[in-house]
Amino acid sequence: MTTELMIPKTPFMRLCREIIDNVATVKGRSDKPALRIQSSALGALQEATEAFLVSDFESEYPVAYPL
C-alpha cells in the first residue's frame, strides 16, 4: 500500500485553476483580480479527490467483476 498521490500535482493544479477561472467568469468577476487558492488548500483538495475516486472505484469493483 502506498500513500503517494496518483495524480501528478501540476496537471491537478491546472485543472483546479481552470475551474476556478470559469466559476469566476460565470459569476461576473472578470473585471476583478483572479481568485487565489492556497497551496495547502490545493493539496487537501487533491487528497480528498483521490480518496473519493479510490472509494468509488472500490465500491464498483464487485459489481463489474463478481467473484
SETITI-32529 format. One line per 8 residues: number of its first residue (from 1); for each residue x, y, z of N, C-alpha, C, O, CB. Coordinates in nm, 3 decimals. Atoms other than C-alpha are relative to their C-alpha. Last residue first. Glycine has a CB too. Layout:
NUM> X/Y/Z/X/Y/Z/X/Y/Z/X/Y/Z/X/Y/Z ~ ...
END
This chain:
67> -0.094/0.109/-0.031/-1.608/-1.326/-0.775/-0.065/-0.136/-0.006/0.001/-0.237/0.017/0.059/0.019/0.137 ~ 0.039/0.086/-0.114/-1.823/-1.067/-0.947/0.097/-0.116/0.018/0.148/-0.172/-0.078/-0.143/-0.054/-0.021 ~ -0.070/0.129/0.007/-1.631/-0.828/-1.172/-0.038/-0.088/0.117/0.037/-0.096/0.214/0.153/0.021/-0.003 ~ -0.052/0.021/0.134/-1.824/-0.509/-1.253/0.061/-0.140/-0.016/0.052/-0.200/-0.123/0.103/0.106/-0.034 ~ 0.111/-0.002/0.094/-2.039/-0.509/-0.942/0.049/-0.034/-0.140/-0.016/-0.110/-0.212/-0.068/0.137/0.001 ~ 0.078/0.124/-0.011/-1.757/-0.617/-0.709/-0.117/-0.007/-0.100/-0.156/-0.116/-0.142/-0.055/-0.014/0.142 ~ -0.071/0.122/0.040/-1.528/-0.342/-0.845/-0.085/-0.126/0.013/-0.090/-0.203/-0.083/0.124/-0.015/0.082 ~ 0.045/0.048/0.131/-1.772/-0.051/-0.824/0.061/-0.133/-0.039/0.005/-0.204/-0.122/0.032/0.103/-0.105
59> 0.140/0.039/-0.013/-1.729/0.012/-0.449/-0.055/-0.054/-0.132/-0.150/-0.131/-0.130/-0.084/0.118/0.047 ~ 0.010/0.120/-0.083/-1.351/0.008/-0.481/-0.144/-0.049/0.012/-0.169/-0.169/0.013/0.056/0.028/0.140 ~ -0.046/0.114/0.078/-1.363/0.252/-0.774/-0.011/-0.130/0.080/-0.048/-0.233/0.026/0.145/0.021/-0.047 ~ 0.099/0.024/0.104/-1.575/0.497/-0.574/0.040/-0.122/-0.085/-0.045/-0.206/-0.116/-0.015/0.124/-0.090 ~ 0.117/0.058/-0.065/-1.350/0.470/-0.270/-0.107/-0.037/-0.104/-0.169/-0.142/-0.096/-0.058/0.098/0.104 ~ -0.039/0.135/-0.041/-1.041/0.529/-0.485/-0.120/-0.070/0.064/-0.146/-0.187/0.034/0.119/0.005/0.099 ~ -0.011/0.084/0.120/-1.208/0.827/-0.654/0.035/-0.144/0.037/-0.024/-0.237/-0.018/0.106/0.056/-0.095 ~ 0.134/0.024/0.054/-1.318/0.981/-0.322/0.006/-0.094/-0.120/-0.072/-0.188/-0.128/-0.066/0.133/-0.040
51> 0.066/0.091/-0.093/-0.973/0.939/-0.166/-0.140/-0.034/-0.050/-0.184/-0.148/-0.040/-0.006/0.062/0.141 ~ -0.053/0.134/0.021/-0.818/1.094/-0.478/-0.064/-0.102/0.094/-0.090/-0.215/0.053/0.151/-0.001/0.018 ~ 0.043/0.046/0.132/-1.043/1.397/-0.461/0.046/-0.143/-0.025/-0.031/-0.228/-0.069/0.053/0.093/-0.110 ~ 0.142/0.035/-0.012/-0.988/1.441/-0.087/-0.053/-0.056/-0.132/-0.132/-0.151/-0.132/-0.082/0.124/0.043 ~ 0.010/0.120/-0.083/-0.610/1.426/-0.130/-0.145/-0.046/0.012/-0.174/-0.165/0.005/0.060/0.025/0.140 ~ -0.048/0.114/0.077/-0.625/1.672/-0.420/-0.010/-0.129/0.080/-0.050/-0.232/0.026/0.144/0.023/-0.045 ~ 0.099/0.029/0.103/-0.845/1.916/-0.228/0.043/-0.121/-0.083/-0.040/-0.206/-0.117/-0.019/0.122/-0.092 ~ 0.112/0.066/-0.068/-0.613/1.898/0.073/-0.108/-0.039/-0.100/-0.168/-0.146/-0.088/-0.060/0.092/0.108
43> -0.044/0.134/-0.040/-0.314/1.973/-0.151/-0.112/-0.077/0.069/-0.130/-0.196/0.044/0.120/0.010/0.093 ~ -0.007/0.079/0.123/-0.497/2.266/-0.314/0.043/-0.143/0.032/-0.011/-0.238/-0.025/0.098/0.065/-0.100 ~ 0.140/0.031/0.036/-0.588/2.402/0.029/-0.004/-0.086/-0.125/-0.086/-0.178/-0.135/-0.081/0.130/-0.021 ~ 0.046/0.101/-0.096/-0.221/2.377/0.136/-0.145/-0.040/-0.029/-0.181/-0.157/-0.013/0.014/0.052/0.145 ~ -0.056/0.130/0.039/-0.116/2.554/-0.184/-0.044/-0.110/0.097/-0.064/-0.224/0.055/0.154/0.007/-0.005 ~ -0.124/0.031/-0.070/-0.351/2.840/-0.105/0.048/-0.138/-0.040/-0.032/-0.227/-0.069/-0.019/0.010/0.153 ~ 0.017/0.114/-0.091/-0.612/2.927/-0.366/0.136/-0.031/0.062/0.238/-0.032/-0.007/-0.058/-0.126/-0.077 ~ -0.121/0.072/-0.034/-0.646/3.257/-0.549/-0.034/-0.115/0.094/-0.134/-0.111/0.165/0.104/0.093/0.065
35> 0.011/0.065/-0.130/-0.929/3.425/-0.735/0.126/-0.081/0.026/0.191/-0.128/-0.068/-0.125/-0.091/0.007 ~ 0.024/0.145/0.003/-0.824/3.644/-1.023/-0.010/-0.055/0.142/0.058/-0.008/0.233/0.113/-0.072/-0.078 ~ -0.119/0.086/-0.002/-0.850/4.019/-0.971/-0.036/-0.147/0.005/-0.141/-0.184/0.058/0.089/0.034/0.119 ~ -0.069/-0.001/-0.129/-1.182/4.180/-1.063/0.124/-0.088/-0.007/0.138/-0.168/-0.099/-0.094/-0.047/0.113 ~ -0.068/-0.129/-0.015/-1.316/4.265/-1.411/0.080/0.010/0.129/0.156/0.105/0.146/-0.101/0.111/-0.005 ~ -0.110/-0.009/0.097/-1.397/3.900/-1.492/0.076/0.132/0.012/0.192/0.139/-0.029/-0.054/-0.015/-0.141 ~ -0.117/-0.057/-0.066/-1.596/3.864/-1.170/0.116/0.021/-0.096/0.231/0.032/-0.053/0.045/-0.088/0.114 ~ -0.015/-0.141/0.035/-1.933/3.815/-1.337/0.119/0.067/0.065/0.118/0.189/0.083/-0.122/0.073/0.035
27> 0.057/-0.083/-0.105/-2.023/3.489/-1.159/0.018/0.149/-0.027/-0.019/0.231/0.057/0.062/-0.037/0.132 ~ 0.145/0.020/0.000/-1.964/3.295/-1.480/-0.067/0.091/0.102/-0.175/0.143/0.077/-0.035/-0.147/0.030 ~ 0.053/-0.065/0.118/-1.614/3.440/-1.509/-0.152/-0.009/-0.004/-0.219/0.088/-0.038/0.060/-0.061/-0.127 ~ -0.013/-0.144/-0.020/-1.521/3.348/-1.152/-0.058/0.077/-0.118/-0.120/0.182/-0.099/0.148/0.037/0.020 ~ 0.100/-0.040/-0.099/-1.656/2.996/-1.199/0.003/0.151/0.020/-0.102/0.215/0.030/0.022/-0.073/0.134 ~ 0.132/0.011/0.063/-1.455/2.951/-1.518/-0.110/0.044/0.094/-0.203/0.113/0.053/-0.025/-0.144/-0.046 ~ 0.013/-0.110/0.096/-1.138/3.084/-1.352/-0.136/-0.003/-0.068/-0.197/0.102/-0.088/0.110/-0.007/-0.105 ~ 0.017/-0.123/-0.077/-1.185/2.847/-1.057/-0.018/0.120/-0.092/-0.104/0.205/-0.067/0.122/0.023/0.092
19> 0.135/0.003/-0.056/-1.237/2.551/-1.293/-0.027/0.129/0.078/-0.135/0.187/0.065/-0.019/-0.123/0.092 ~ 0.092/-0.018/0.112/-0.924/2.639/-1.490/-0.145/0.004/0.050/-0.224/0.088/0.007/0.018/-0.112/-0.104 ~ -0.005/-0.141/0.037/-0.726/2.683/-1.167/-0.095/0.030/-0.116/-0.158/0.136/-0.119/0.143/0.041/-0.037 ~ 0.066/-0.080/-0.105/-0.839/2.343/-1.044/-0.003/0.147/-0.036/-0.105/0.213/-0.019/0.070/-0.020/0.135 ~ 0.143/0.026/0.009/-0.745/2.177/-1.375/-0.077/0.082/0.103/-0.181/0.141/0.071/-0.028/-0.149/0.020 ~ 0.051/-0.068/0.120/-0.404/2.342/-1.376/-0.150/-0.017/-0.013/-0.222/0.078/-0.044/0.070/-0.052/-0.126 ~ 0.002/-0.143/-0.029/-0.337/2.232/-1.016/-0.057/0.077/-0.119/-0.138/0.168/-0.100/0.141/0.050/0.034 ~ 0.113/-0.021/-0.091/-0.432/1.873/-1.099/-0.015/0.148/0.031/-0.126/0.201/0.035/0.017/-0.082/0.130
11> 0.126/0.007/0.076/-0.199/1.880/-1.402/-0.123/0.022/0.088/-0.220/0.084/0.044/-0.011/-0.135/-0.070 ~ 0.012/-0.110/0.096/0.087/2.011/-1.181/-0.127/-0.010/-0.085/-0.198/0.090/-0.095/0.120/0.001/-0.091 ~ 0.045/-0.126/-0.058/0.033/1.779/-0.884/-0.024/0.109/-0.104/-0.124/0.181/-0.097/0.100/0.049/0.102 ~ -0.110/-0.096/-0.014/0.054/1.447/-1.070/-0.053/0.138/0.043/-0.160/0.180/0.001/0.078/0.012/-0.134 ~ 0.008/-0.103/0.103/-0.248/1.228/-0.997/0.117/0.096/0.020/0.139/0.144/0.131/-0.138/0.077/0.006 ~ 0.003/0.066/0.131/-0.173/0.910/-0.801/0.000/0.102/-0.114/0.059/0.078/-0.220/-0.122/-0.090/-0.011 ~ 0.113/-0.042/0.082/-0.064/1.076/-0.477/0.010/-0.064/-0.138/0.119/-0.082/-0.192/-0.004/0.155/-0.012 ~ -0.032/-0.102/0.100/0.177/0.876/-0.266/-0.125/0.036/-0.079/-0.217/-0.045/-0.094/0.111/-0.049/-0.094
3> 0.068/-0.123/-0.038/0.047/0.693/0.040/0.031/0.114/-0.096/-0.005/0.229/-0.072/0.039/0.040/0.142 ~ -0.080/-0.122/0.009/0.130/0.346/-0.086/-0.083/0.121/0.043/-0.206/0.120/0.035/0.053/0.019/-0.143 ~ 0.084/-0.118/0.000/0.000/0.000/0.000/0.089/0.125/0.000/0.191/0.129/0.069/-0.096/-0.001/0.122
END
